Amino acid sequence: MIDVDHIDAHPLDARARRGRRAQQSGSTARRWRGTSGASDALGLALIAPAAIGLALVILFLSRQVDSRATAQSAAEAAAQAAAQERSPAAAVAAARSVTDAMLIDDTTCDNPSVRVDVSAFAAPVEPFVSVEVSCSTSLAGLEPIGASAPAAHTYVAYATVDPLRGVRP
């Protein structure tokens, strides 16, 4: 006869017991995990508006930086283009053409104004051209942050006219 008390249990029985314990502890973990849904929703409801507001503020600040850079580079490029011309009328036309090509984005440069000064274009000593570009940052799409209209950014650039080139008065 075989003594049943001395026979080792089959290894699968031990695994089965461990599996049942794991399932029982898993149900406890699931129970705790299931109750955190309300706090997750509350956290999302509190953090989402703050994140959206922060994104809008960053967008507003980046538009201001872009507006300043665009106005400055347009003034410098227009002054250089005007200094290459041979007559004051052609210099004004070249400066306006450059600024019209560069200041096309309304969100970057809203209501641009350009003033070209060619009074010293044919001066006997150190002839130069100055171009003044002024524009403001658009607030389109940024109404939720309640930003006030920023002041216009004005940049003046000077370019020296080469006195040895041919000049037509």
Buried (B, 14 or more C-beta within 10 A) or exposed (E): EEEEEEEEEEEEEEEEEEEEEEEEEEEEEEEEEEEEEEEEEEEEEEEEEEEEEEEBEEBBEEBBEBBBEBBBBBBBBBBBBBBBBBBBEBBBBBBBEBBEEBBEEEBBBBEBEBEBBBEBBBEEEEBBBBBBBBBBBBBEEBEEBEBEEBEBBBBBBBBEBEEEEEBEE
